[in-house]
Amino acid sequence: MQKGEMLYEGKAKRMYSTDDPNRIIVEYKDHLTAFNAQKKASMEGKGHLNNLISSIIFQALKERGVKNHFIRMLDDTHQEVLRVKILPLEVVVRNITAGSICKRLGVKEGLKLQRPLVELYYKDDALGDPIINDDHAILFGWATEEELKKIKSSAVKVNDLLSEIFDSVGITLVDFKLEFGRTQEGEIILADEISPDTCRLWDKHTGEKLDKDRFRNDLGKVLEAYEEIWKRLSLSHEGGKEEL
């Protein structure tokens, strides 16, 4: 498959066309950003780790019945994926309080919720990705009512599956962000990435943070945390024995 022109560059990835109009190539960058890109850094090997982690998670979800854009990992930093039009929505699922919800509502970190909390945010860096409700999404044309029902249902299912996957390797899934896209046939499927950049992951026994909060909060050992996530997932996944 030929890598063509760059279609889009975001904070953590680049997208390229291919000779198949239904497929694109995603390149994972070594860049790290936080607080709407107000804090930036580059760490060699981070893109490779996120490519490995996201690939294994997307494949595991696909095997469990969750349709997503992932096709295959091509090399250290590239994936082949289905071409979709990303909805301008970020879907955040929270199991334990952390991050922005603590600041927004004045609640303490680490409060376990009685059930998963699903939040919607409008994807717009200039506006700071504001939190929205279903009516905003529907009335401004960002998603239909039917699409929102499917998105929320899928998000809860993904939460159940990811919680099981991470729990089996001694990790607590605190919260995570999902993005969805429309295929050329109009179907809504899971897309973007699932990695320590987009999830909060705590060691189940020690509470150690193994995600991008290590970068956000200047805790150090960012790459070591990402590598730890990959090692645990790879040991639990058949065939996941690739050397870093």
VOMIMI-259025 format. One record per residue (C-alpha): residue number from 1; chain; y, x, z. Coordinates in pm, whole numbers, padded with zeros to 5 digits, m for minus. Each point is the difference from the previous one (the first is absolute). Layout:
<pt seq="NUM" mol="A" north="Y" east="X" up="Z"/>
...
//
This chain:
<pt seq="1" mol="A" north="00000" east="00000" up="00000"/>
<pt seq="2" mol="A" north="00336" east="00140" up="m00108"/>
<pt seq="3" mol="A" north="00292" east="00015" up="00246"/>
<pt seq="4" mol="A" north="00307" east="m00131" up="m00180"/>
<pt seq="5" mol="A" north="00365" east="m00049" up="00088"/>
<pt seq="6" mol="A" north="00115" east="m00052" up="00355"/>
<pt seq="7" mol="A" north="00063" east="m00371" up="00059"/>
<pt seq="8" mol="A" north="00130" east="00012" up="00355"/>
<pt seq="9" mol="A" north="00060" east="00242" up="00285"/>
<pt seq="10" mol="A" north="00008" east="m00116" up="00360"/>
<pt seq="11" mol="A" north="00030" east="00180" up="00331"/>
<pt seq="12" mol="A" north="m00369" east="00094" up="00018"/>
<pt seq="13" mol="A" north="m00147" east="m00057" up="m00347"/>
<pt seq="14" mol="A" north="00061" east="00023" up="m00374"/>
<pt seq="15" mol="A" north="m00145" east="m00241" up="m00259"/>
<pt seq="16" mol="A" north="m00095" east="00101" up="m00353"/>
<pt seq="17" mol="A" north="m00104" east="m00195" up="m00309"/>
<pt seq="18" mol="A" north="m00333" east="00063" up="m00169"/>
<pt seq="19" mol="A" north="m00156" east="m00074" up="m00337"/>
<pt seq="20" mol="A" north="m00130" east="m00325" up="00153"/>
<pt seq="21" mol="A" north="00280" east="m00257" up="00051"/>
<pt seq="22" mol="A" north="m00193" east="m00156" up="00291"/>
<pt seq="23" mol="A" north="m00032" east="00322" up="00196"/>
<pt seq="24" mol="A" north="00236" east="00258" up="00145"/>
<pt seq="25" mol="A" north="m00029" east="00328" up="00187"/>
<pt seq="26" mol="A" north="00144" east="00035" up="00350"/>
<pt seq="27" mol="A" north="00102" east="00342" up="00128"/>
<pt seq="28" mol="A" north="00028" east="00049" up="00377"/>
<pt seq="29" mol="A" north="00290" east="00225" up="00097"/>
<pt seq="30" mol="A" north="00027" east="00238" up="00294"/>
<pt seq="31" mol="A" north="00325" east="m00167" up="00109"/>
<pt seq="32" mol="A" north="00044" east="m00167" up="00336"/>
<pt seq="33" mol="A" north="00280" east="m00246" up="00072"/>
<pt seq="34" mol="A" north="00095" east="m00217" up="00297"/>
<pt seq="35" mol="A" north="00275" east="m00241" up="00103"/>
<pt seq="36" mol="A" north="00061" east="m00117" up="m00359"/>
<pt seq="37" mol="A" north="m00003" east="00359" up="m00128"/>
<pt seq="38" mol="A" north="00270" east="00116" up="00241"/>
<pt seq="39" mol="A" north="m00251" east="00257" up="00126"/>
<pt seq="40" mol="A" north="m00181" east="00205" up="m00264"/>
<pt seq="41" mol="A" north="m00244" east="00289" up="m00020"/>
<pt seq="42" mol="A" north="m00268" east="00145" up="m00222"/>
<pt seq="43" mol="A" north="m00338" east="00116" up="00129"/>
<pt seq="44" mol="A" north="m00244" east="00168" up="m00236"/>
<pt seq="45" mol="A" north="m00334" east="m00180" up="m00002"/>
<pt seq="46" mol="A" north="00133" east="m00334" up="00125"/>
<pt seq="47" mol="A" north="m00032" east="m00163" up="m00344"/>
<pt seq="48" mol="A" north="m00359" east="00118" up="m00030"/>
<pt seq="49" mol="A" north="m00089" east="m00142" up="00341"/>
<pt seq="50" mol="A" north="00159" east="m00338" up="m00072"/>
<pt seq="51" mol="A" north="m00177" east="m00013" up="m00336"/>
<pt seq="52" mol="A" north="m00334" east="00065" up="00170"/>
<pt seq="53" mol="A" north="00060" east="m00248" up="00281"/>
<pt seq="54" mol="A" north="00142" east="m00277" up="m00217"/>
<pt seq="55" mol="A" north="m00281" east="00040" up="m00254"/>
<pt seq="56" mol="A" north="m00275" east="m00033" up="00260"/>
<pt seq="57" mol="A" north="00169" east="m00301" up="00164"/>
<pt seq="58" mol="A" north="00065" east="m00186" up="m00326"/>
<pt seq="59" mol="A" north="m00360" east="00062" up="m00108"/>
<pt seq="60" mol="A" north="m00132" east="m00122" up="00336"/>
<pt seq="61" mol="A" north="00213" east="m00316" up="m00024"/>
<pt seq="62" mol="A" north="m00114" east="m00062" up="m00356"/>
<pt seq="63" mol="A" north="m00363" east="00027" up="00112"/>
<pt seq="64" mol="A" north="00082" east="m00263" up="00266"/>
<pt seq="65" mol="A" north="00143" east="m00249" up="m00247"/>
<pt seq="66" mol="A" north="00373" east="00083" up="00005"/>
<pt seq="67" mol="A" north="00135" east="00028" up="m00354"/>
<pt seq="68" mol="A" north="00239" east="00290" up="m00044"/>
<pt seq="69" mol="A" north="00147" east="00222" up="m00268"/>
<pt seq="70" mol="A" north="m00210" east="00311" up="00076"/>
<pt seq="71" mol="A" north="m00236" east="00120" up="m00274"/>
<pt seq="72" mol="A" north="m00080" east="00362" up="00083"/>
<pt seq="73" mol="A" north="00138" east="00325" up="00135"/>
<pt seq="74" mol="A" north="00066" east="00245" up="m00284"/>
<pt seq="75" mol="A" north="00077" east="00325" up="00185"/>
<pt seq="76" mol="A" north="00174" east="00132" up="00312"/>
<pt seq="77" mol="A" north="00315" east="m00210" up="m00037"/>
<pt seq="78" mol="A" north="m00067" east="m00256" up="m00275"/>
<pt seq="79" mol="A" north="m00162" east="m00343" up="m00014"/>
<pt seq="80" mol="A" north="m00073" east="m00233" up="m00289"/>
<pt seq="81" mol="A" north="00104" east="m00356" up="00087"/>
<pt seq="82" mol="A" north="00051" east="m00338" up="m00164"/>
<pt seq="83" mol="A" north="00351" east="m00059" up="m00122"/>
<pt seq="84" mol="A" north="00168" east="m00272" up="00206"/>
<pt seq="85" mol="A" north="00351" east="m00125" up="00058"/>
<pt seq="86" mol="A" north="00070" east="00060" up="00367"/>
<pt seq="87" mol="A" north="00147" east="m00297" up="00187"/>
<pt seq="88" mol="A" north="00328" east="00080" up="00179"/>
<pt seq="89" mol="A" north="m00165" east="m00067" up="00334"/>
<pt seq="90" mol="A" north="m00146" east="00218" up="00272"/>
<pt seq="91" mol="A" north="m00263" east="m00166" up="00216"/>
<pt seq="92" mol="A" north="m00031" east="00147" up="00349"/>
<pt seq="93" mol="A" north="m00293" east="m00089" up="00225"/>
<pt seq="94" mol="A" north="00033" east="00085" up="00369"/>
<pt seq="95" mol="A" north="m00279" east="00011" up="00257"/>
<pt seq="96" mol="A" north="00190" east="00196" up="00265"/>
<pt seq="97" mol="A" north="00376" east="00027" up="00047"/>
<pt seq="98" mol="A" north="00160" east="00320" up="m00130"/>
<pt seq="99" mol="A" north="00292" east="00114" up="m00213"/>
<pt seq="100" mol="A" north="00265" east="m00240" up="m00125"/>
<pt seq="101" mol="A" north="m00129" east="m00310" up="00178"/>
<pt seq="102" mol="A" north="00056" east="00170" up="00335"/>
<pt seq="103" mol="A" north="00363" east="00073" up="m00088"/>
<pt seq="104" mol="A" north="00057" east="m00337" up="m00161"/>
<pt seq="105" mol="A" north="m00144" east="m00213" up="00280"/>
<pt seq="106" mol="A" north="00035" east="00232" up="00298"/>
<pt seq="107" mol="A" north="m00373" east="00006" up="00073"/>
<pt seq="108" mol="A" north="m00184" east="00306" up="00126"/>
<pt seq="109" mol="A" north="m00225" east="00210" up="m00218"/>
<pt seq="110" mol="A" north="m00374" east="m00050" up="00036"/>
<pt seq="111" mol="A" north="m00009" east="m00375" up="00068"/>
<pt seq="112" mol="A" north="m00323" east="m00138" up="m00148"/>
<pt seq="113" mol="A" north="00066" east="m00325" up="m00186"/>
<pt seq="114" mol="A" north="m00223" east="m00304" up="00046"/>
<pt seq="115" mol="A" north="m00044" east="m00021" up="m00377"/>
<pt seq="116" mol="A" north="00128" east="00197" up="m00299"/>
<pt seq="117" mol="A" north="00370" east="m00049" up="m00073"/>
<pt seq="118" mol="A" north="00081" east="m00014" up="m00373"/>
<pt seq="119" mol="A" north="00360" east="00078" up="m00101"/>
<pt seq="120" mol="A" north="00175" east="00002" up="m00338"/>
<pt seq="121" mol="A" north="00272" east="00244" up="m00102"/>
<pt seq="122" mol="A" north="00210" east="00003" up="m00315"/>
<pt seq="123" mol="A" north="m00040" east="00331" up="m00185"/>
<pt seq="124" mol="A" north="00353" east="00133" up="m00041"/>
<pt seq="125" mol="A" north="00091" east="00343" up="00133"/>
<pt seq="126" mol="A" north="00373" east="m00069" up="m00028"/>
<pt seq="127" mol="A" north="m00039" east="m00297" up="00234"/>
<pt seq="128" mol="A" north="m00239" east="00179" up="00235"/>
<pt seq="129" mol="A" north="m00302" east="m00215" up="m00099"/>
<pt seq="130" mol="A" north="00108" east="m00305" up="00205"/>
<pt seq="131" mol="A" north="m00253" east="m00228" up="00166"/>
<pt seq="132" mol="A" north="m00027" east="m00340" up="m00171"/>
<pt seq="133" mol="A" north="m00195" east="m00323" up="00033"/>
<pt seq="134" mol="A" north="m00214" east="m00195" up="m00246"/>
<pt seq="135" mol="A" north="00291" east="m00219" up="m00114"/>
<pt seq="136" mol="A" north="00204" east="00306" up="m00099"/>
<pt seq="137" mol="A" north="m00287" east="00130" up="m00213"/>
<pt seq="138" mol="A" north="m00058" east="m00337" up="m00168"/>
<pt seq="139" mol="A" north="00361" east="m00111" up="m00052"/>
<pt seq="140" mol="A" north="00114" east="00334" up="m00143"/>
<pt seq="141" mol="A" north="m00299" east="00017" up="m00233"/>
<pt seq="142" mol="A" north="m00171" east="00304" up="00147"/>
<pt seq="143" mol="A" north="m00331" east="m00185" up="00038"/>
<pt seq="144" mol="A" north="m00129" east="m00355" up="m00032"/>
<pt seq="145" mol="A" north="m00128" east="m00201" up="00295"/>
<pt seq="146" mol="A" north="m00355" east="00036" up="m00132"/>
<pt seq="147" mol="A" north="00042" east="00375" up="m00043"/>
<pt seq="148" mol="A" north="00130" east="00036" up="00356"/>
<pt seq="149" mol="A" north="m00302" east="m00185" up="00137"/>
<pt seq="150" mol="A" north="m00229" east="00234" up="m00190"/>
<pt seq="151" mol="A" north="00197" east="00307" up="00109"/>
<pt seq="152" mol="A" north="m00007" east="m00094" up="00367"/>
<pt seq="153" mol="A" north="m00367" east="m00094" up="m00010"/>
<pt seq="154" mol="A" north="m00081" east="00330" up="m00169"/>
<pt seq="155" mol="A" north="00210" east="00192" up="00253"/>
<pt seq="156" mol="A" north="m00192" east="m00152" up="00291"/>
<pt seq="157" mol="A" north="m00332" east="00078" up="m00170"/>
<pt seq="158" mol="A" north="00109" east="00358" up="m00067"/>
<pt seq="159" mol="A" north="00102" east="00030" up="00365"/>
<pt seq="160" mol="A" north="m00345" east="m00111" up="00114"/>
<pt seq="161" mol="A" north="m00175" east="00242" up="m00233"/>
<pt seq="162" mol="A" north="00229" east="00296" up="00068"/>
<pt seq="163" mol="A" north="m00023" east="m00057" up="00375"/>
<pt seq="164" mol="A" north="m00380" east="00018" up="m00025"/>
<pt seq="165" mol="A" north="00009" east="00309" up="m00222"/>
<pt seq="166" mol="A" north="00240" east="00190" up="00225"/>
<pt seq="167" mol="A" north="m00162" east="m00118" up="00323"/>
<pt seq="168" mol="A" north="m00332" east="00142" up="m00121"/>
<pt seq="169" mol="A" north="00159" east="00348" up="m00011"/>
<pt seq="170" mol="A" north="00180" east="m00024" up="00332"/>
<pt seq="171" mol="A" north="00341" east="m00110" up="m00127"/>
<pt seq="172" mol="A" north="00213" east="m00300" up="00096"/>
<pt seq="173" mol="A" north="00183" east="m00171" up="m00287"/>
<pt seq="174" mol="A" north="00337" east="m00079" up="00157"/>
<pt seq="175" mol="A" north="00181" east="m00135" up="m00306"/>
<pt seq="176" mol="A" north="00029" east="00059" up="m00374"/>
<pt seq="177" mol="A" north="00195" east="m00088" up="m00313"/>
<pt seq="178" mol="A" north="m00147" east="m00152" up="m00315"/>
<pt seq="179" mol="A" north="00141" east="m00063" up="m00346"/>
<pt seq="180" mol="A" north="m00135" east="m00234" up="m00264"/>
<pt seq="181" mol="A" north="00043" east="m00021" up="m00375"/>
<pt seq="182" mol="A" north="m00062" east="m00235" up="m00291"/>
<pt seq="183" mol="A" north="m00247" east="00110" up="m00264"/>
<pt seq="184" mol="A" north="00079" east="m00065" up="m00365"/>
<pt seq="185" mol="A" north="m00215" east="m00313" up="00037"/>
<pt seq="186" mol="A" north="00221" east="m00120" up="00286"/>
<pt seq="187" mol="A" north="m00248" east="00061" up="00282"/>
<pt seq="188" mol="A" north="00135" east="00124" up="00334"/>
<pt seq="189" mol="A" north="m00190" east="00305" up="00127"/>
<pt seq="190" mol="A" north="00049" east="00270" up="00263"/>
<pt seq="191" mol="A" north="00180" east="00312" up="m00128"/>
<pt seq="192" mol="A" north="00214" east="00300" up="00103"/>
<pt seq="193" mol="A" north="m00175" east="00219" up="00264"/>
<pt seq="194" mol="A" north="m00164" east="m00015" up="00342"/>
<pt seq="195" mol="A" north="00039" east="00325" up="00189"/>
<pt seq="196" mol="A" north="00151" east="00151" up="00316"/>
<pt seq="197" mol="A" north="00335" east="m00043" up="m00179"/>
<pt seq="198" mol="A" north="m00044" east="m00378" up="00008"/>
<pt seq="199" mol="A" north="m00211" east="m00053" up="00314"/>
<pt seq="200" mol="A" north="00039" east="00073" up="00369"/>
<pt seq="201" mol="A" north="m00325" east="00152" up="00120"/>
<pt seq="202" mol="A" north="m00070" east="00100" up="00361"/>
<pt seq="203" mol="A" north="m00301" east="00184" up="00135"/>
<pt seq="204" mol="A" north="m00201" east="m00266" up="00183"/>
<pt seq="205" mol="A" north="m00071" east="00219" up="00301"/>
<pt seq="206" mol="A" north="00309" east="00217" up="00042"/>
<pt seq="207" mol="A" north="00271" east="m00216" up="m00161"/>
<pt seq="208" mol="A" north="00109" east="00298" up="m00212"/>
<pt seq="209" mol="A" north="00204" east="m00104" up="m00304"/>
<pt seq="210" mol="A" north="m00165" east="00099" up="m00328"/>
<pt seq="211" mol="A" north="00252" east="m00132" up="m00251"/>
<pt seq="212" mol="A" north="00355" east="00039" up="m00133"/>
<pt seq="213" mol="A" north="00147" east="m00064" up="00346"/>
<pt seq="214" mol="A" north="m00074" east="00367" up="00059"/>
<pt seq="215" mol="A" north="00265" east="00071" up="m00264"/>
<pt seq="216" mol="A" north="00235" east="m00281" up="00101"/>
<pt seq="217" mol="A" north="00004" east="00106" up="00363"/>
<pt seq="218" mol="A" north="m00023" east="00379" up="m00048"/>
<pt seq="219" mol="A" north="m00339" east="00024" up="00170"/>
<pt seq="220" mol="A" north="m00122" east="00280" up="m00229"/>
<pt seq="221" mol="A" north="m00348" east="00055" up="m00148"/>
<pt seq="222" mol="A" north="00056" east="m00263" up="m00269"/>
<pt seq="223" mol="A" north="m00246" east="00139" up="m00254"/>
<pt seq="224" mol="A" north="m00257" east="00066" up="00273"/>
<pt seq="225" mol="A" north="00014" east="m00370" up="00094"/>
<pt seq="226" mol="A" north="m00043" east="m00112" up="m00363"/>
<pt seq="227" mol="A" north="m00289" east="00243" up="m00042"/>
<pt seq="228" mol="A" north="m00165" east="m00140" up="00313"/>
<pt seq="229" mol="A" north="00016" east="m00351" up="m00148"/>
<pt seq="230" mol="A" north="m00158" east="00123" up="m00323"/>
<pt seq="231" mol="A" north="m00276" east="00190" up="00178"/>
<pt seq="232" mol="A" north="m00100" east="m00300" up="00210"/>
<pt seq="233" mol="A" north="00005" east="m00239" up="m00296"/>
<pt seq="234" mol="A" north="m00189" east="00238" up="m00227"/>
<pt seq="235" mol="A" north="m00279" east="00051" up="00255"/>
<pt seq="236" mol="A" north="m00048" east="m00377" up="00025"/>
<pt seq="237" mol="A" north="00011" east="m00063" up="m00375"/>
<pt seq="238" mol="A" north="m00303" east="00070" up="m00216"/>
<pt seq="239" mol="A" north="00079" east="00278" up="m00241"/>
<pt seq="240" mol="A" north="00333" east="00078" up="00165"/>
<pt seq="241" mol="A" north="m00064" east="00369" up="00039"/>
<pt seq="242" mol="A" north="00273" east="00154" up="m00213"/>
<pt seq="243" mol="A" north="00143" east="00320" up="00141"/>
<pt seq="244" mol="A" north="00372" east="00009" up="00064"/>
//
